[in-house]
Amino acid sequence: MALPGRRRASDDTGPYRVRSRRPDRADTVTLALEPTTGPCPAFPPGQFTMIYARGVGEIPISISGRGRTGTLVHTIRAVGAVSDALCRARPGDLVGVRGPYGTAFDVPGAGGLDVVVAAGGLGLAPLRTVVRELIAHRSRYGRISVIAGTRTPMTLLYPRELTRWRETHGIDVQVIVDHPDHVWRGPIGLVTRLIDRIVFEPRRTAAFVCGPEDMMRAVADELVARGPRPADHAVPRAHHEMRSRPVRALPARPAAAVPGRARGRLRAGRPPARRTGAVMGTRKSISEPRPRGSASRPRLAVWKFASCDGCQLTLLDCEDELLSLAAEVEIAYFLEASSAAGPGPYDLSLVEGSITTPEDAERIRHVRRVSRRLVTIGACATAGGVQALRDFADVREFASVVYARPEYIATLATSTPISANVPVDFELRGCPIDKRQLMEVVTAFLTGRRPVVPSHSVCVECKIRGNVCVLVAHGTPCLGPVTQAGCGALCPAFNRGCYGCFGPADTANSRALSTKLRILGMSDPELVRVYRTFNATEEQFIQAAEEAAGEAPGEAGG
């Protein structure tokens, strides 16, 4: 199979017919899909397509091969509503296919090198296209080794093809299982045990790794340990950070975000960071590495302004991760957790809440002065919060209705985000924030790297989770198409529309969504209320609300 050129994928969903269906195991099938019109699209190894099950929804599935009759081959495990519907498809059924999409494995870049292909569970499916490409141009590569781990002998994918790779093409194929049956005579345990069984030259080796995150980290560690010096690769959330590292990996867990795929060369570098809970070993951090328990650990402060305390509670809810964090940093100021209030300066300040009083405005300037890095957390701090609805009315009228003596109330006419008052190093959205994203941001700033937080919409999370689209299938108003991911598509999973808690996505097209919501029967006043909630002062939502209200830009307000 020759490596085809890159193809620009179309956003149009094309009808494909199921040409063949092969059960691989109890919950997994391999489908060969042929287009009903035109030729089968070209794809380099590692790309994926978006497959639509009629009346259910759409999910991303890695391409696991090309059939002899011009079909796209996909191996699918039933883990949700959409994947279950696809696994039940029969020859002759129609499905929708978009793509291919994604960054491919750089197989040609491994020319002249030994190649190690390491797969865990369903991770063998996308790596199958890599091995087929290596076989198609066998003379370009050195030794080729394939190591695969699976739960039981009966869950191993492509057993006949693995035998053919070994016997016909001279590839060193090794398989290990977690739970053997009564006839299994091979190795038992983790896939990393197979690395000692294969032969490769670390200085001249390319590795392609796909599987669960823990497996990828472990394989990367073992591969690099075979070299003269360890390389810098072990970081949390491997499907994001490992992209720019020597060993690049692709997770295969069902609920993972759609990752890029890439390949890297094993090479010498700095010692790997070792995982110690949520906080990794430091490299270049916001402060020099400090010994555990010393008084010179990085100092963390957590501040509250106008808010409900929900985002601070999210930090407290981290539990085990917070214990690991406390072992690595000095929590100098966090009144939600302790009455102890250590003076500044602070290496990192987390700020919750908006600025609503003159005292707030002065206090946030002090926080900025004593903080080396300042990160705002939650919708109140990043967009003014629900209290910013005062920006679109007369706050004095509110005060006169709520308070018996409104003259005693000293408040500003607006509720503004922290960034409107002082420079901010990073904004973490959400109402409340996601604790995994919070720990990612804290870890990133303590270790001196850029936080990896998704910027795509909730729709992507819905597709990955296998949710039926409530907007399309049920006609339920939903802000998912314009809202940044972060909640795991929580509300749509319970057949409720997204409320926009995480603010607008980078490429939010609120005008198109407003048109759709009007078709569903939503009035313009209702549209205004939809966009003016937790993140009412975000520019995209301001424009959408003003258009619905028929106001000129900047006209709203008291």
N, C-alpha and C positions, 0 to 999 in steps of 0.2 A: 504494500500500500504506500504509494508515494505521498509525501507531505504536500497537501494542497496549499495554495495561497490563502491569505486571510480574506474572509468574506465579510462584507458589511451586512449584519443581520437586519432583517425586516421586522418592524413592529406589527405587521399584519399576521393574524393567526391563520395559517393555511390548513385545510382539511387533509388529514392523513388517514389511511386505512390500515388497520391491524392485519398484516399479512400472515404472521405466525405468532404463536404464543407457546413458550416453553416454561413449565413450572421448574424452578430451581430448588426450592424447598417449601416448607409449609406456608411461609409468608412472603415469598419472593418469586417473581416471574421475570422472564426476559421476553420483551416484545420487539418484533421487527415491524417498523412502521414505514409505509411507502406513501409518497405524496400522490394525491389524486390528480394533480395537474403539475406538469413540469418535472424536471429532473430532481433527484435527491441533492440537497445542498452539500457543498464541500465543508470540511471541518478539520482543523488540526487537533492532535491529541489533547485531551483535557477540557475541551469546551462542553457546554451544556445547552439544553433547549428548555423552553417553557412549554409544558404539555398541559392541555386543557381537557378535562373530563366534562362532557356536556352536561349542563345542569348542576354541576357540583363546584368546580373551581379549577384553578391553575397552580402548578408547582414547578420548580426547577428540577430537572433530572440530568445527571451527567450522561453523556453519550458513551456507550461501552463498546461500540464497533459499527462497522458498515457491512451489511449483508452482501452476498454475491449478486443478488438480484436488485441492487440499488436501493437498499432500505437503510434507515437509521435504526440502530439497535440500542435499546435501553434496558438495563436491569433495574427493577423497581421493587422496593420492599413496602409492604402495606403497614404504614405507621400513622395514617390519618385518613380523613374523609376522601380526599382527592386520590392519594396513592392507593387506597383500598379500591376505589372505583376503577382505577387504571389496571390494577392487578386482576380485577374480575372481567376485564375486556376480553372479547373473543374474536377470532379471525373474522374479518368483514366489518367489525365495528369501526366507527369513525371517531377520531380525536382531533383536537386542534394542536398545532405545533408552531411555535415561534422560535426563531434563532437560526443557527447556533449563536451563542453569546459567550463572553468570558475570555480571560487571558489564557492562552494555551501553555502547556508544558513546552519548554524550549528543548525539544529532543535533538535537533541538529546541533545545538550548542554543546552537546556531549560528545561530539565527534572526536575520535582519537583517545577517548578516556574509557576506563572501566566504568560499568554502570551497575548500580544497586537499585532494585525496585522493591520497596517494602510496603506491604499492604496489611491492613487490619480489617477483618470483616468485609463489609460492603465496599470498602476502599479499593478492593481489587477491580471493581467495575470500571471506574475511569482510568485506572492504570493499565487495563487490558489494551487500550488503544496505544499506550506508550510502548508496550512490549511488541505489539504488532508492527509498529513503526520501526523499532530496533531490528526486528527480524527482516523487514522489507529491505533494509540497508545494512545487513549484518557486517559487511566488510569495513564499515566506517567506525566500528566500535571495538573496544577490547573485550575483556571478560564481562559477561552479563550474568547477574545473579538476581533471582526473584525469591524473596522470602515472604511468606503469607501466614498470618495467624487467623484462626477461626475458633468459634466457641466449641463446636463438636465436629467430628468427621462428616456428619450428615449436613452441616451448614456450609461446607466449603463450596465456593463458587467455581464453576468451569473445571471440574476435576479432569475431564478428558483432554481439555485444551492444555492444562498444566502438564499432563503426561506427554502430550505432543511437543510442547516447548522443550521438554527435557530430552526426549528420545530422538526427535527429528532435527531440532535446531541447536542442540548442544548447550542449552541454557541450564545453569545450575539452579534448580527449583527445589526449595525447601519449604515444608509445611509443618506447622505446629498447632496443637489444639489445646484448649483450656480444660475440656472435660472429655476424656477418651471413652469410647465404647469398648465392648469386650473383644473386638477384633483389631483395634488400633495398636500398631507396634511402633509408631513414630514418636518423635519428641513431644513432651507435654510441658505447658507453661506459657510464658510470654514470648512474643515474637522476637524480642531482643536476644533471647537465647540462641537464635539461629545465626546471629552475626558472627559468632566465633566459628561457625561451620563453613563460611564462604571465604573466598580468596579475592582480595582487591588491593590496589595500591592507593592508600589514602590521599597521597599528593596528586593523584591522577584519577580521581573518581568523581562521578556525578551521581547524585542520589535523588530519586523520586519517591516521595513518601505520602501515603494517603491512609487515613484512618481516624479513630478517635483521638482527641487532643493529647491525652495522657500517653497513648501509644506513640504519637509522633514525637513528643518531647523525649521519651525514653529511647526511641530509635536514633534520634539525632544525637543524643548524648553518647550512645554506644558507638555510633559510626565515627564521631569525631575523636572519641577516646582511642581509637585505633591508630590515629595519626601521631606524629612526633610532639605536637602541642595541641591542646584543646582549642576549639573555636568558639567565638562569641555568638551563641544562638539561643540559649534557653531563656525564654521570656514568657510571661503569662499570655493567654489567649493566642495560641500559636497561629491560628488561621489569619490573624492580622499581622502581628509583629514579625513573624518569620519570613514575610515576603522579601524583606531587604537583607536577610541573613544568608550565610553560606548554605545552609540546608533549608530548603523551602518545602512547606508541607500543605496538605489539603485535608481538612477534617471531613469525615464521612458520617458524622452523627446526624440523625434525622432532623433535629431542630436547629442546625447551624445556619448562619447566614450564608448566602451564596458567595463563595470565596473566589479570589483569583487563583489561578494555578500557575506555578512557575517551577523552575529547576535551578539549583545552584551547585557550585563546585565546592567540595570539601577542601578547606584550606586552613592553614595555621592562623591563629588569632589570639585574642585575649581569653583568659579562663572564663568558662561559662558561669552565669549566675545560678545559684542554687536556690530552689524554691523554699521559702520559709513562711508558709501560709500565704497571705495576700501580698506581702511585701517581698520582692525579689532582692537578691544581693545587688548592691549598688555598683554602678560603673562610674559614670560622670553624673553626680547628683547635684541638687541645689546647694548642698553643703558637702564637704569632704566626708568619706566614709568614717563612721565613728564606731568605736567598740560598743557591743551590747552592754547596756546597763550604765554607760558612762554619762556624765552630766552634759556632755557636749553633743548629744544626739540632736537631730533636727527637731525644731520646736514647731508644734502645730497649735493653732488657735481656731476656735469656732465661734462665730458671732451671730447674734440675732437682732434683726430690725423688725419692721412691720410684717408679721407672718403668723402662721398657725403652729409653728414648731414641727410640722410634719417632716420636713427634710432633715432636721436634726435627729428626729426619732428614727429616720431611715439609717443614719449613721450608727445610732445605738443598737438598731436591729441587726447590724452586721455580726454581732456576737463573736463567733470564733475569729473572724477576720479582724475585728476590733482588738481582740487580745493579741493577735500577731502584730497589729499596727502599734499597739502600746509598747510592745517589746522593742520596736525599731525606732520609735520617735518619742519625744517628750510631749505629752498633751498638756500644754502650758495653760490654756484658757478654754474652758468648755463648760459654761455655767449650767447647761442642761444636764450634764453628767456629774459635775462636782462644783462645790462652792469655792475651791481653790482657784485663785486668779493670779497667775504668774505674770510679771511685767514683760513688755516687749524688749527687744525685737523678736519677731517670729519668722521662721523660714517659710511657712505656708499658712495662710488664713483662708478658712472657708466661711463665706458670708451668706446667711439666709435672710430673706426679707427685703422689702422695698423702703424707699426713703419717703416718709409722709409728714415729718415734723422738722422744724428748724434744728432741733437738737440732733435728730438723725443725720441731717446734712453735715453738721459739724463733726459728729462722732465718726462717720464713715471716712472723713478726711484724715482723722487721727489713725484709724485702722490702716489706711493706705500707707501712711508715713512709717508705721512700725512693722509693716509686712513686706518681706522680700518678694513673695508671690501671693496674689490674691485671686481666689477662684469663687465665683458666685454659684450658688446651688439653688435650684428650684425656680418656678415660674415667678414668684414674687421678686426674687433678686435679679432675674434675667429680663423680665418684661413688666414688672410692676404688680403682677398678681391680680386676683379678682378685685382687690381694693382700688385698682386703677380705673374701675368703672366711673369713679368720681371725675376722671378726666373728661368725661362726655356729659357732665351735668354741673350743677352749681353746688359745691360742697357746703356752702353756707346754708342752703336749703335743707340738705341732709342733716346737718348739725342741729338745726332748729327743730326738726321733727324728732330726732333721737334723744337729745339732751334737754333737761329742764332748764339749765343755765348755759346755753351755748357760748356765752361770752367767756366762760372759763376754759374753753377748748382752744388750744393753740395747735393748729394743723395747717399743712400746706394745701393749696388748691388742687395739687396733683399728687399721684403716687408714681414715683419714677424708679426705674431699675438702677442698680448700683452703677452700671456703666455710664449712666447719664450724669454721674457726679464725680467719679474718679476713674482712672485707668484700671482696666480689669485684664488679667492674664488669660482667663478661660471662663466660659459660661457653660454650666451643666444644667440642661433643661429638665422639666418634668414637674408634675403636681400630683404626688410628690416625685422626687427623683428616684431612679432605679439604683438599688444598692450595689449591683455589680458594676454599673457605670461609675458610681461614686468611688469604689475601691480602685477601679482602673485609673481614674483621674488622680487620686491621691498617690497611688504607686508611681504613676508616670512623673509627677512633679517631684517626688522624692528621689527618683532615679535619673532625673534629667532628660526625659524623652517626651515626645509629644503624645498626649492622650489619644487613644483610638476609640472614638465614639461614632456610631453610625449616623449618617446624614440622609439616608434614604427614607422613604415614607413607610407608614404603618402597613400599607398594602403588601410590601415585600414580606413583612413579618407574618401577615395573614396567609400568604401563599406558602411560606415555609412551614407554618404550623398546620396547614391543610384546612383552614377555615373556609367555609362557603362565604362568598362575598355577600354581605348583608345588603349592600347598596344595589347590586345588580340582581341578585336572586330574590330578595325580599322587598326591595323598595324602601329599605330603612335609611333615613338620612344618616350620613356618616362622613366625618372629616378625615378619615384614614388616608385618602389620596393626597392630602395637602399637609399632613401632620408628620413630624419627624418620629422615626422609630425609637423605641426605648422601653415600652411597656410590655413587649411580647404579644401585642394584639389582644390584650386582656378582654376588653369589652366586646369586640366582634366574636371572640371565642364563645361568648354567652348570648350570641344573637342580638347584641346591642351595637348601635353605631358608635364610632369613635367620637370623643368629645374634644379632641385637640389638646390634651393635657401637656404634651411635649413641644408645643409650638410648631410653627411652619417648617416643613422640610426645605432643603436648599432649592429644589426645583418645583416648589409649590405652584400649581396652576389653579388658583382659587376662582378665577373667572369661569373656567370650564366646569368646575365643580358646582358653582352657583347656578349655572345653566341647567345642570342635571338635577339639582335640588328643586329648582322651579318646575321642571317637568314632573317631578314627583309630587308637586302640589304645595311646596313651601312658599309662603308669601315673603315679600321683601322685608317687612318688620321682623319676621321670624329668622330670616337670613342674618339680619343685623345682630340679633341676639345670639345666633350660633357662633359668629365670629368674635363677639365681645364677651369673652369669658375669662379664663385663666391667663391668656396671652393677648389681651385686647390691644396692647400697645405695640405688638410686633408689626413691622411695616406691611408685610403681606396681608395680615388680617385687618389692619386699619384700612387699606385700600379696598379690600373685599367688602367690608362693612359700609364704607362710604359710597361705593358703587351701588350697593343694595338700597341704601337710604336716599340715593339720588343727590348726594352732596358733592360739592367740589372738593378736591383734595385739600385737607387741612381745615375744612369748614366745621367739622364736628367739634364739640366741646362746649363748656359753659361760658 
